[in-house]
Amino acid sequence: TIAFAFVCHPSILPIYSELKDRSQKKMQMVSNISFFAMFVMYFLTAIFGYLTFYENVQSDLLHKYQSKDDILILTVRLAVIVAVILTVPVLFFTVRSSLFELAKKTKFNLCRHVLVTCLLLVIINLLVIFIPSMKDIFGVVGVTSANMLIFILPSSLYLKITSQDGDKGTQRIWAALFLGLGVLFSLVSIPLVIYDWACSSNSDEGH
């Protein structure tokens, strides 16, 4: 969960392209600040969420705060909404660009742009309606795309690029170990997610 919480690879290139006087050093500074801020937010949320509810804490912490009159809770909900609103366009940009690259339709077309965006919104809304638990979504994303982005693809690409470089022996060993770790995570995590789904289904039927 800690590793999958920091999956930001799809946002790197759009953010880098928006930097003024962009360079590797400046992008590294942006990444360091962003990761540190994410760590602090995740850490504080996890600690205080557990200390508030202990074993009764839910996967979506805001579900435990049911008060509609508490200004602080309403402020937090508003902050989550604003964060989602500001994040979605960046992710949509990446998805659209990838789809257009695959279809070799790189020239901008407003109708196609709007159509793909609406289609993505429909798919996302259907997922939200039929999969109400964020835990299930994070589980699937974590064991599939997140694992590929964090472990498998970077190490595989590095091994491919340095296949003819004899001076990268040590780095290639580490990359191979990293690749093996990603495969191991997949082999362990996918059955656990399926098992969790089965247990959740049985629990719902029991109620």
C-alpha positions in Angstrom: 0.0 0.0 0.0 2.8 2.4 0.8 4.5 1.8 -2.6 1.2 2.0 -4.5 0.2 5.3 -2.8 3.0 7.1 -4.7 2.1 6.1 -8.2 2.5 9.3 -10.2 4.3 8.2 -13.3 1.4 9.3 -15.7 1.6 12.8 -14.3 5.3 13.3 -14.6 5.6 14.3 -18.3 2.6 16.7 -18.3 4.0 18.4 -15.2 7.5 18.5 -16.6 6.2 20.1 -19.8 4.6 22.9 -17.8 7.7 23.9 -15.9 9.3 27.2 -16.7 13.0 26.8 -17.6 12.6 23.1 -17.1 15.6 20.9 -16.3 16.3 17.6 -14.6 17.4 19.3 -11.4 14.2 21.4 -11.2 12.0 18.4 -11.9 13.9 16.5 -9.1 13.1 19.3 -6.7 9.4 19.3 -7.6 9.3 15.5 -7.2 11.0 15.6 -3.8 8.7 18.3 -2.5 5.6 16.4 -3.9 6.6 13.1 -2.4 7.4 14.6 1.0 4.0 16.4 1.0 2.2 13.2 0.0 4.1 11.2 2.7 3.1 13.7 5.4 -0.6 13.7 4.4 -0.8 9.9 4.1 1.0 9.5 7.4 -1.1 11.9 9.4 -4.3 10.7 7.9 -3.5 7.0 8.7 -2.3 7.8 12.2 -5.2 10.0 13.3 -7.7 7.9 11.5 -6.6 4.8 13.4 -6.3 6.6 16.7 -9.9 7.9 16.3 -11.7 4.7 15.4 -9.1 1.9 16.1 -10.4 -1.4 14.7 -13.6 0.2 13.4 -11.8 2.4 10.8 -13.0 1.9 7.2 -11.0 1.9 4.0 -12.6 5.3 3.1 -12.0 7.3 6.3 -14.5 10.0 5.5 -17.3 7.5 5.7 -16.8 7.3 9.5 -17.5 11.0 9.8 -21.3 11.2 9.4 -21.9 14.6 10.9 -23.4 17.1 8.5 -23.0 20.1 10.8 -19.3 19.9 11.6 -17.5 22.7 9.7 -14.1 20.9 9.8 -15.5 17.7 8.3 -17.3 19.7 5.5 -14.0 21.5 4.9 -12.1 18.2 4.5 -14.8 16.9 2.1 -14.6 20.1 0.1 -10.8 19.8 -0.1 -11.1 16.2 -1.4 -13.5 17.4 -4.1 -11.1 20.3 -5.1 -8.2 17.8 -5.2 -10.1 15.5 -7.5 -11.3 18.3 -9.8 -7.7 19.5 -10.2 -6.2 16.0 -10.7 -8.6 14.6 -13.2 -7.7 16.9 -16.1 -4.0 16.0 -15.8 -4.8 12.3 -15.9 -7.3 12.7 -18.7 -4.6 14.5 -20.7 -2.3 11.5 -20.3 -5.0 8.9 -21.2 -6.1 10.9 -24.3 -2.5 11.4 -25.5 -1.8 7.6 -25.1 -5.0 6.6 -26.9 -4.3 9.1 -29.8 -0.7 7.9 -30.0 -1.9 4.3 -30.3 -4.4 5.3 -33.0 -1.8 7.5 -34.7 -4.1 10.5 -34.4 -1.7 13.0 -33.1 -3.3 16.0 -34.9 -5.7 17.9 -32.6 -9.3 17.5 -33.4 -11.9 19.1 -31.1 -14.7 16.7 -31.8 -12.5 13.7 -31.1 -11.1 15.4 -28.0 -14.6 15.9 -26.6 -15.8 12.5 -27.6 -12.9 10.7 -25.9 -13.3 12.8 -22.7 -17.0 12.1 -22.5 -16.4 8.4 -23.0 -13.9 8.3 -20.2 -16.3 10.2 -17.9 -19.1 7.7 -18.7 -16.7 4.7 -18.0 -15.6 6.3 -14.7 -19.1 7.0 -13.6 -20.2 3.5 -14.3 -17.3 2.2 -12.3 -18.2 4.4 -9.4 -21.9 3.3 -9.5 -21.2 -0.5 -9.7 -18.0 -0.5 -7.6 -18.9 1.7 -4.6 -15.9 0.6 -2.5 -12.6 2.5 -3.0 -10.8 -0.5 -1.5 -11.7 -2.7 -4.5 -10.6 0.0 -7.0 -7.3 0.6 -5.3 -6.8 -3.2 -5.0 -7.2 -3.8 -8.7 -5.1 -0.7 -9.7 -2.4 -1.6 -7.2 -1.8 -5.2 -8.4 -2.1 -4.4 -12.1 -1.1 -1.0 -13.5 0.6 0.3 -10.4 2.8 -2.8 -10.1 3.7 -2.5 -13.8 4.5 1.2 -13.5 6.6 1.0 -10.3 8.5 -2.3 -10.7 8.1 -4.3 -13.9 8.2 -1.8 -16.8 11.1 0.5 -15.5 13.3 -2.5 -14.8 12.4 -4.3 -18.1 13.1 -1.2 -20.1 16.4 -0.6 -18.4 17.4 -4.2 -19.1 16.4 -3.8 -22.7 18.3 -0.5 -23.2 21.5 -1.7 -21.5 21.5 -5.2 -23.1 24.6 -4.3 -25.1 26.4 -2.4 -22.4 29.0 -4.4 -20.6 29.8 -1.7 -18.0 26.3 -1.9 -16.5 26.6 -5.3 -14.9 25.9 -4.3 -11.3 23.0 -2.0 -12.3 21.5 -4.8 -14.5 21.6 -7.2 -11.5 19.7 -4.7 -9.4 17.2 -4.1 -12.2 16.7 -7.8 -12.6 16.1 -8.1 -8.8 13.6 -5.2 -9.1 11.8 -7.0 -11.9 11.7 -10.2 -9.9 10.3 -8.3 -7.0 7.5 -6.9 -9.2 6.6 -10.3 -10.5 6.6 -11.6 -6.9 4.3 -8.8 -5.8 1.9 -9.7 -8.7 1.9 -13.4 -7.9 1.1 -12.7 -4.2 -1.2 -9.7 -4.5 -3.6 -10.8 -7.3 -4.7 -14.0 -5.4 -5.1 -11.9 -2.2 -7.3 -9.4 -4.0 -9.5 -12.2 -5.4 -9.7 -13.8 -2.0 -10.7 -10.5 -0.5 -13.5 -10.1 -3.1 -14.7 -13.6 -2.3 -14.8 -12.9 1.4 -16.6 -9.6 0.9 -19.2 -11.3 -1.3 -19.8 -14.0 1.2 -20.1 -11.5 4.0 -22.7 -9.4 2.0 -24.8 -12.6 1.3 -24.7 -13.4 5.0 -26.2 -10.1 5.9 
